Every structure is written in structure tokens, then in C-alpha cells.
Amino acid sequence: MTTEATIPTTSASPTARQIWTRGRGVALALVLLLAGAVAIAVVRSGDHHGELDPRSADPSGSRAVAELLADRGVSTRVVTTLDEARAATGPDTTLLVAAPDLLTERQQTRLRSAVTGSGGRTVLVAPGGPAVERLVPGVTADPALSFDSTLAPACDLPAARRAGTADTGGLRYSTHVEADACYPSRRLATLLRVPDNSGEGTPGDTVVLGARDILVNDRLDDHGNASLALQLLGSRDHLVWYLPSLSDVPDPDDERGFFDLLPSGWLWGTLQLFVAAALAALWRARRLGPLVPEKLPVAIRASETVEGRARLYRKANARDRAATALRSATRTRLAPLVGVPVSQAHTPESLLPALSAHLHGDGQSLHTLLFGPPPGDDAALIALADQLDALESEVRRP
């Protein structure tokens, strides 16, 4: 004989121990990721010291090209403020801007006005979209980078044809003005020379480089990098190397906010982290099945159910509830046997007369047995159970 037992409800809220057990893997992965990022930053911090600095002999510095230019009689001077860069422009000067994207919009506009008509050459190293559009009107940067780093000249610019292949692959540019478009990648140039015909005398020009590789120490001896760098930077007697720095204070009206100071890569990385966190939350919050693997309610033996409920009653000292349950179950089973509807089984006026007529007994004793007060102790409860069992057996006897 089996019956369906209701499993006691429990709280579904996880405990702190359960939360730690489930999330310790993710926490450990985040700690390892953070430690790896710190380690990489520490290791690479020395490699990028003095990046594109003509005074630095580090792999990412540019001292080698400055030394080669000095051997050819070209002087190199480093400036760190916009005012110094603007004052140095002239027909006998090449102005190299190492990081155009670090300048504010107002600074880029002022720099453009200074070099226009000066008769000198301006070299912009890997300017992004907004910067190149302000510094070289008519030129736009494509958002997609070049697939290859080493490219062929494929243009009539003498410096490019003499240098041959070079590591100019990086940003790609399109132009709507007259220009020499060299080292194309997917039909867009990675090096542009845009002439400046606005001044009198010797016309100046602007060179836009899509990558900095031809200027750094560890790439200068690859392919035609050295030849191209010397020709682009050595066309005038003087080279002014502009390295924007913290001392280059912008105008008060042109101050940038915190997010403007962050590189675009950090913003995209933060957005990706938020997307990954949202996906992880959805993954952890999924509900693909029941909370427990077994189906509820489960079928267990009646004897186990009776024994379990009896222990709970005994532990709670609930003899009144136990007696009520025993009497109610007995009345429910006796009513159909004596011709009383189950809906009236718990009404003494309906059940007791029919039961007395069937047993030919005393109705008062039956009332005490089936509807009497709760037992006073465990022994009385056991006696009540025996009496109810005997009564049911007598009614069932043919």
C-alpha cells in the first residue's frame, strides 16, 4: 500500500556557504585575470618607456632614426608643448607630431593654422578619424585597419619608390583632395602626402603615416623602413619632434572630461566586460528544470509516512492533533460502511445513529471514542488508536 506524502517546504534562498561554493570558480577566474593583467602591465611597462621618443634607445623609442638624420646634417629638437611646436614651424623645418590624437580639438585647430602656409613639412603619426579630419581637411580615416603590416608603394612618390616595401600597414585613409596615395591596403592608402598650395614661395606639405613602425628602433632595419623614414623626415634642415605631454596645458575653454582622456580601447574593453557580466548573470540565473532532480510529490510507503508523522507529533508533544487525525481518518472510513455520505462523516447527528444501529451498541461510548476530548498522555493516545482500530474491524466484520 502506498500513498503520496507532501514534502515539507523549505526556504529556496541560498546560504552564504552555498553562494561561495557556486561563485568561487568565477571569483578565482577574476583574480587570476586581474593578476595576469597586472603582470603583463609590469613586464611591458619597461618596453614602452620613451615610445616614439628620439632620445630613447628602447625598442619602442626613435633614437636610431635621429642618429641617422644627424649623420646627414639634420638636427632634431624635441618639444613638448603646442606653443613650442607652432613657434618652430617654417620652410626649413619638418614638424613631426608623434601623437595627434592626444591633442584637444582646439589644439588641433591651432596647430593646423600654424602649419598652413609655413612652407615646411608636417608629419602626422597614425592620426585617428577626428584628428586627421581637423589637421588635414579632406582626409578621412577608415575604421578598419590594414590586414598586412608590410606593403608595397604602388605610387609615384619618389621617396616611396626609392624605399620600396615598408611597414606602413595600420590606419587606412581616403582623400578628396590632391594627394600622393601610397602603400595601399584594400584600395585605401596607409601613407598620404598632401601638398599645401596656400602659401607663397616653396610649397609645404603634410605627410600622414598610418603606422609608427618605420620610426621605432626595433623595426628601422626591416625592409625599406629606414630609407622611407630618412626621406620623409630629412627633406628639411631641421626636425622638430613634438611629443604632447602633461606640461602642454590646454586652454581653459578646451578642458576635456574624464572619459575624453581614456583611450578608446579602454572604453570598448569596459563595454565588453559589462556584456560578459550580463551574459554570465543570465547563464547563472537560468531555470531549465526543477530545483531537485526527483519529481514531487514522491510515492513512499504508508507505514513510513505514518511513522514519520508520528515522530513529528511526538517531538512537538501534539497529542491533540494526533488524536484528531486518527479520529478523522477513522470516521472517513466508517461512514461509507454504515451508509452515511463522506461529507457527513464528521457530523455526530448523522454518523452515530447509523453506527449504533449497525453495531447494536451504546451511542454514548461511540461519541466519546469518535468525538471525545484529546488523550492526556501517550499511553491514552495509544489506547485510543487501539480502540479505533478495533471499532473499524468490528464494523467491517460480516
Buried (B, 14 or more C-beta within 10 A) or exposed (E): EEEEBEEEEEEEEEEEEEEEEEEEEEEEEEEEEEEEEEEEEEEEEEEEEBBBBBEBEBBBBBBBBBEBBEEEEBEBEBBBBBEBBBEBBBBEBBBBBBBBBBBBBBBBBBBBEBBBBBBBBBBBBBBEBEBBBBBBEEBBBBEEBBEEBBBBBEBEBEBBEEBEBBBBBBBBBBBEEEBBBBBBBEEBBBBBBBEBEEBEEEEBBBBBBBBBBBBBBEBBEBBBBBBBBBBBBBBBEBBBBBBBEEEBEBEEEBEEEEEEEEEEEEEEEEEEEEEEEEEEEEEEEEEEEEEEEEEEEEEBEEEEBEEEBBEEBEEEEBBEBBBEBBBEEBBEBBBEEBEBEEEBBBBBEBBBBBBBEBBEEEBEEBBEBBBEEBBEEEEEBEEBBEBBEEBBEEBEEE
